[in-house]
Amino acid sequence: MGYDVIGDIHGYAAKLEALLRKLGYTNRGGDWKPPTERQAVFLGDLIDRGPEQVKTLDIVRRMIDAGNARCIMGNHEFNALGYATRWSDDSTTYLRPHSPKNIAQHAEFLHQVGENSAMHREFLAWFRCLPVTLDLGGIRAVHAWWHDSYVSLIRNQLAEGASMDDAFLVEAHCKGSPEWKAMEGLTKGLEISLPPGHSFIDHSGIRRTEVRTRWWLETPRSYRQAALVGESQEDVPDHPLPPDYEGKPVVGSPVFVGHYWMRGTPRVETPKLACLDWSAAKDGPLVAYRWDGEDILHAGNLVWTGAETESLIVGSARP
């Protein structure tokens, strides 16, 4: 079976529908059907930011129910669960604090679904059932970081098809616990602290002293080379990485991730890894990789669209 792996949508249903059409899917009464023997694979972050979050969720859920798609959990779905779940039945505080930053990040989703409405509760119940990773034999999917021991831990904790219960969510929000480390890594990536005195401004305008990394690089030599910070790259010091840096290249079947707000012309990062988040929630394209059994990824298999009216653009560069 072939797979069309699709990056972070963030509620931009028009971009999703345009991309599905470009990939040859047909809309039959609201059900999107793939061409021949194919499935779509969604990399999470379906929600927050965009104007059509309910429609996006409806499209993806209907495709899954029809057997035409699969979807993994992104950090925004995980955050939504933490935002709505209390530490205990008699607690007044939530696993994900209702801080100004977190409220602003999640506000559009809550506005569109109605906080604590029947629709909101239904979506949360569905988020709990999303797998954190997928291994489909020829390809693997995770929102941010394929880390073998974290993948094994979560698979041991959550049986296939099982719903994330409150006990697991509480453990996954206890900083330093094995569950917290695994969920942070798998859904948010490998982050490292910058040397003392160094910081940068992220894409949301927030000053940070920890930086996301290109964990998949072969031999990164410095913080600056490993860092994923967009236009703030020069703010990251060109110091050697710490000796306990955990990043390493992908071996085995190719891995697909989202999460990283890439900019520019879509590309594959290595012959074994492609990031498919190219900032569709801003002015970037929504990107898919059309996989047909290859063990080495090629940029020519990337397909993307920026808006419903735009023509198909297919990458032609090779890694």
Secondary structure by P-SEA (a helix, b strand, c coil): cccccccccccaaaaaaaaaaaacccccccccccccbbbbbbccccccccccaaaaaaaaaaaaaaccbbbbbcaaaaaaaaaacccccccccccccccaaaaaaaaaaaaaaccccaaaaaaaaaaaaccccccccccccccccccaaaaaaaaaaccccccccaaaaaaaaccccaaaaaaaaacccbbbbcccccccccccccccccccccccccccccccccccccccccccccccccccccbbbbcccbbbbcccccccccccccccbbbccccccccccccccccccccccccccbbbbccccccbbbbcccc
